[in-house]
Amino acid sequence: MKTKQKRTKTVVSVLVLAGLVVFALTATGGNLEPSAPPGPTMKTLDEVEPRIPISSVPFTISQSGSYYLTGDLEAAYCGDHGIRIDANNVTIDLCGFSLYEPTFSCTYDGITVLNFHDNITIRNGTIRGFGQDGVDLSNAKNCRLIDLRVFNNGQDGLSTGGASYISGCTVQSNGDDGIHAFYGSMVTGNIVYDNADVGIYAGIRTMVKDNMVSDNGGHGIYAGGSSMITGNTVCFNGGYGIRTAGYDCMVTSNKSRGNGAYGIYAYEGCTVTGNSVSNNSWAGILSLWGCTVTGNTARSNGDDGIYAYGSGTVIGNTACYNQNYGIQLGGNCLVDQNTAYNNNQSGGGYSNIESCGTCTFGLNHAP
């Protein structure tokens, strides 16, 4: 009997405790029914990036912001540029569409910047058929031109001010330079083809890297002082393949072939290393005073393989099957570990290595 009463008391205690717990939860939890449907937790596209549509041209951008094309736009009105930018901090997304002038009769740019501005980006689309530049941002700095196709414009394809970045663009058949980039810029990964003058014209302290530059009417690449030109393929241009126009440039690991003059023309104090130059109409490499020319291959060029015009260092190069001298040297050069053979293809009595001044020779192979 005592055991039964004890069990009954235990059950009652448990039930009382459970009731107290339910009461406590009810008292502190409030109404469990939602007062309203849940609100949105994600931002709209306009909240993330407010964008302004461009649905007709001519169009003037007078305030900072992000703009986009709504479709292909024809600049049929010949009294103005296609898009004029008169503000800082502007992005234009062409969204894969074309901005074009159908008659090629207007003397205006496709996209241009007015006055002097900063931080402009144009990307992802086609600009063609304008009487002047496809894109003229020469009055702006810190610009980005990315993934554009720019062709059949009357003057430059793309032109930017200093400290700009041009990448992934195809620039073809424009009436002047393909790409014209001012000081401190980077021009990388572009295809620049069949423009009337220079393929890539780069200002001082510019990086020109990994571009394909061919069949342009002038030089392939023209770069100012203290620039780096590396990893480019430069072929069948009407002038020099690569020309440096200032001191202290680096010209490394390029292929320069079949150009109408020198494969590489290096101004004073430049370093020319690891390049392949072949089948150019003049000498493969011409270097001026104080240049370092190392580890290059110069083959089957129409004049000398390598012509070190002034003093400098010529080490570890290979020169073969060139029309005249394999390696021709000016005064006061250090010449070591070069290989030169089967030159004098024109039959003019030229030697594999020829010194016109006082040079210091190490161990070269020049049978």
GICORFEN-V766127 format. One record per backbone hydrogen bond with DSSP energy under -1.0 kcal/mol. NH is the residue of the N-H (numbers start at 1). CO is the residue of the C=O. Records with the same first field share a line. If there is no record, write none. Layout:
# GICORFEN-V766127
NH: CO  CO
This chain:
# GICORFEN-V766127
5: 1
6: 2
7: 3
8: 4
9: 5
10: 6
11: 7
12: 8
13: 9
14: 10
15: 11
16: 12
17: 13
18: 14
19: 15
20: 16
21: 17
22: 18
23: 19
24: 20
25: 21
26: 22
27: 23
28: 24
29: 25
48: 44
49: 45
52: 66
54: 68
59: 82
61: 84
65: 89
67: 91
68: 52
69: 93
70: 54
73: 98
75: 100
76: 74
82: 109
83: 110
84: 59
85: 112
86: 61
89: 118
90: 119
91: 65
92: 121
93: 67
94: 123
96: 124
97: 94
99: 126
100: 73
101: 128
108: 106
110: 133
111: 134
112: 83
113: 136
114: 85
117: 139
119: 141
121: 90
122: 144
123: 92
124: 146
125: 147
126: 97
127: 149
128: 99
129: 151
131: 106
132: 108
134: 156
135: 157
136: 111
137: 159
140: 137
141: 117
142: 162
144: 120
145: 165
146: 122
147: 167
149: 125
150: 170
151: 127
152: 172
154: 130
155: 132
157: 177
158: 178
159: 135
160: 180
161: 137
163: 183
165: 143
166: 186
167: 145
168: 188
170: 148
171: 191
172: 150
173: 193
175: 153
176: 155
178: 198
179: 199
180: 158
181: 201
184: 204
186: 164
187: 207
188: 166
189: 209
191: 169
192: 212
193: 171
194: 214
196: 174
197: 176
199: 219
200: 220
201: 179
202: 222
203: 181
205: 225
207: 185
208: 228
209: 187
210: 230
212: 190
213: 233
214: 192
215: 235
217: 195
218: 197
220: 240
221: 241
222: 200
223: 243
224: 202
226: 247
228: 206
229: 250
230: 208
231: 252
233: 211
234: 255
235: 213
236: 257
238: 216
239: 218
241: 262
242: 263
243: 221
244: 265
245: 223
250: 227
251: 271
252: 229
253: 273
255: 232
256: 276
257: 234
258: 278
260: 237
261: 239
263: 283
264: 284
265: 242
266: 286
269: 289
270: 267
271: 249
272: 292
273: 251
274: 294
276: 254
277: 297
278: 256
279: 299
281: 259
282: 261
284: 304
285: 305
286: 264
287: 307
288: 266
290: 311
291: 288
292: 270
293: 313
294: 272
295: 315
297: 275
298: 318
299: 277
300: 320
302: 280
305: 325
306: 326
307: 285
308: 328
309: 287  307
313: 291
314: 334
315: 293
316: 336
318: 296
319: 339
320: 298
321: 341
323: 301
324: 303
326: 351
327: 352
328: 306
329: 354
330: 308
332: 358
334: 312
335: 360
336: 314
337: 363
339: 317
340: 365
341: 319
344: 324
345: 322
346: 323
347: 344
354: 327
356: 329
360: 333
362: 335
365: 338
